Amino acid sequence: MRHPRTTILLTALLGLAACTRPADDTAAKSKSESASPAVATVNGKPISSEFFDEFLTAATGQPAAQATAEQKSQMLDQLLNMSVAAQQAETEGLANDPKVKARLELLRLQVLAEAASEKFMKAHPSTEAEIKAEYDTQVAAMPKEYRARHILAASKETAESAIRELKAGGDFAKLAEKESTDEASAAKGGDLDWFRLDHMVKPFSDAVRGLDKGQMTEQPVQSEFGWHVIRLEDVRSPAAPAFDEVKERVDTIVQRKKLQAHFEELRKTANVQKNI
């Protein structure tokens, strides 16, 4: 599962902290040297090629092997600057600052949690059936689209007068064109075209939600724009994108839900105590 660049960068920064420990940390230094060859050293402390590749991936958003020679040179210079800055911070004792220690621990937790997540997902990849089921769920949850006409009046009395005229057999489109203060829709007989309820102000959307197809509001509906007389013309379900077009995005949702369920199970078996 691919992680955002910022997440990878944090991972790289945490690794940098490990690579810039004091010189007497000989065990860590020996381990770093044996893991992979150094691309550079800063005051005798090596920066391994493995670590540099991680940093390069974080900085460029692409596999290290795809980086150009120019990118590698620029990123190495940046990493060297970070290394000397980190060593200076160590010398000045900043690693013992409570806030710095908390941030380093947070990065450590993040890296370990991501590693655990990746391991879990490799062992529990999404199946085609799971992705298709989630796709169907998402499609079913897509908000409906509504088409309505309205007459917008400056006062409640004007809106009530319009309702009486319509109940007496008046033509909604003609009355909207004549009386509505919403010039854009009035030119179309009050037609608002297709819209989602969450795109409308709440009083208007609440009124539309309570109407049946062809039904008109019995009382004027007040919003921040004025007083509305509304008639619901039609309702439809929006066209869903083809499964193959959104399969990868749906897979991401499936993975997220699996991880969430996995973490919740882990918490059930953990001794967790909240103090705030």
C-alpha positions, 0 to 999 in steps of 0.5 A: 500500500503506497503512502503519501510523500509526507509520510515517507519523508517522516520515515526518512527523518526518523532514520536520519535521527538514528544515523546521527547518534553520538560517535560513541554509539559504535554498535549502531555505526558498525551495523549501519556500515555492514548493512550497505555501503556509505554514500557519504560520511559526516564527521566520521558517521556514515550515511548508508546507501539504503538510507539515502534511497529511502530519503530519495524516494521520500523527496522525489515521490518515485522509486530511488532507481528512477531518480536522475543523477541530478536529483541524486546529487541535489538530494544528497546535498540536502541530506548532508545539510540535514545531517550536519544540522542534526549532529549540531542538535545532538552536540547542543543536547537538543535530543534531550529536550522533552518536546524533541523527544516526544516528536522523535517518539511520535515518528517512531510510533508512526514508522512501526505502525506503518510497518505493521500495517504493511505486513498485515495487508500483505498477509490479507490482500483485498479479494475481487469479491471484497472490492466489488462488494465495497463498490456496490456499497459505495454506489448504493450510498451515492446521494440522489439527484433532484430536479425542482422549480422554485419561485423566489419572493422577497416577502412571505405574503408574495410567496403565499399569493403565488401558492394560491394562484398555483393552487387555482390552476396557475402555470408554475413556469409562467408565474416563476418567469414573471414573479421570481426574484431569482433571475437565473432560474426565472428565465427558465421557468424556475427550473433549477436543473439537477442538484444534490440536496447537500448543495442547497441551503438547509431550509430549501433541501429539507423542503425538497426532501419532504416532497413527492414527485410533482408535489409543491410546498404548501407553505412558503419556505424561508431561507437566507435568500428569501421565500421559496415556493418549490415544486419537485419535478423529478428524482434520480440516482446518479450514474455510477462510474464503471467498476474498472475505472474506480477499482483501485480507489475502492481497493484503498477503501477496503484496505482502510476498513480492514486495517481499522477492524484489525486495529480495533481487535488489537485494542480489545486484547490490549491493556488500554487505560485512558487518563484524560 
